[in-house]
């Protein structure tokens, strides 16, 4: 199934990202960090005020990821940084993982880089986040 990517511009879209973040982070990160750490991170980096500040003051672009059926399956954020694209956030909801959506989203980002003459995509990831690391390594070697 083909995905669609919509750049976040409105307050409603920002609120949708924050709701997705809360759902995904609480489900996914509980095996990696404590619930207190999750709540802190959500408030500091994925709340409506934090996302709004990242978009308007720090140059981040947020994208909602939609399935062809119209469901919102995840989100990502990135920012241009010295001729490269920094992938800051990239999350797919639990019920949508394993459907090649990550590959399609990374292809979208690669096209974005190509269109903007950026040299590559870079990111940071929690060293204990083995499943995400495996996705990125597979893409890097593929």
C-alpha positions in Angstrom: 0.0 0.0 0.0 1.3 3.4 -0.9 1.7 6.1 1.7 1.1 9.8 1.6 3.1 12.4 3.6 1.6 15.7 4.7 3.6 18.4 6.2 2.3 19.7 9.5 1.2 23.3 9.3 -1.9 23.7 11.5 -2.6 23.6 15.2 -4.9 20.6 14.5 -2.2 18.7 12.8 0.3 19.6 15.6 -2.2 18.2 18.1 -2.6 15.0 16.0 1.2 14.5 16.1 1.3 15.0 19.9 -1.5 12.5 20.3 0.3 10.0 18.1 3.5 10.6 20.0 1.9 9.9 23.3 0.3 6.7 22.1 3.4 5.4 20.3 5.9 6.4 23.0 4.0 4.9 25.8 3.6 1.6 23.9 7.1 1.3 22.4 9.5 2.9 24.9 8.2 1.2 28.1 10.7 -1.7 27.5 13.6 0.8 27.1 13.0 3.6 29.6 10.8 4.2 32.7 7.3 5.6 32.4 8.5 8.7 34.2 11.2 9.2 31.6 8.6 8.7 28.8 6.3 11.3 30.3 9.2 13.7 30.7 10.3 13.2 27.1 6.8 13.6 25.8 6.3 16.8 27.7 9.7 18.3 26.7 9.9 17.2 23.1 6.5 15.9 21.8 3.8 18.1 23.4 1.9 20.7 21.3 4.0 23.6 22.7 7.3 21.7 22.1 6.4 20.7 18.5 5.1 24.2 17.7 8.4 25.7 19.0 10.4 23.1 17.0 8.5 24.0 13.8 8.5 27.8 14.2 11.8 28.5 15.9 14.1 25.6 15.3 13.5 24.8 11.6 12.0 21.3 12.0 9.5 20.0 9.5 7.0 17.5 10.8 5.2 15.1 8.5 2.1 13.0 9.2 2.2 9.6 7.4 -1.1 8.4 6.0 -2.0 5.0 4.5 -3.8 4.9 1.2 -7.0 4.1 3.2 -6.7 7.4 5.0 -5.5 6.2 8.3 -2.7 8.1 10.0 0.0 5.5 10.6 2.8 7.6 12.0 4.9 10.7 11.9 8.4 12.0 11.4 10.3 15.2 11.8 13.5 16.4 10.2 15.6 19.5 9.8 18.2 20.6 7.2 21.6 20.8 8.9 24.7 21.9 7.0 23.8 20.3 3.7 22.4 17.2 5.3 19.0 16.1 6.6 18.8 15.3 10.3 16.0 12.8 11.0 14.9 13.7 14.5 11.7 11.6 14.9 10.4 8.7 13.0 7.5 6.6 14.5 5.1 4.1 13.1 2.1 3.0 15.1 2.2 -0.6 16.5 -0.6 -1.9 14.3 1.1 -0.6 11.2 4.7 -1.9 11.7 6.0 -4.7 9.5 4.2 -3.4 6.3 7.2 -1.8 4.6 6.0 1.7 5.7 9.4 2.5 7.1 11.0 1.8 3.8 8.5 4.0 2.0 9.0 6.8 4.5 12.8 6.6 4.1 12.4 6.7 0.3 10.3 9.9 0.8 13.1 11.4 2.9 15.7 10.4 0.3 13.7 12.1 -2.4 13.4 15.2 -0.2 17.2 15.2 0.1 17.6 14.8 -3.7 15.2 17.7 -4.4 17.1 19.9 -1.9 20.6 18.8 -3.0 21.3 17.5 0.5 24.1 14.9 0.7 22.6 12.4 3.2 20.3 11.7 6.1 21.7 11.3 9.6 20.1 10.4 12.9 20.7 9.4 16.5 19.1 6.4 18.1 19.0 4.9 21.6 21.7 2.2 21.7 19.2 -0.2 23.3 16.6 0.3 20.6 17.6 -2.8 18.7 14.6 -3.1 16.4 14.9 0.5 15.1 18.7 0.0 14.7 18.0 -3.1 12.6 15.6 -1.2 10.3 18.2 1.6 9.7 21.0 -0.9 9.2 19.0 -2.9 6.7 18.2 0.3 4.8 21.8 1.4 4.9 23.1 -1.9 3.5 20.3 -2.4 1.0 
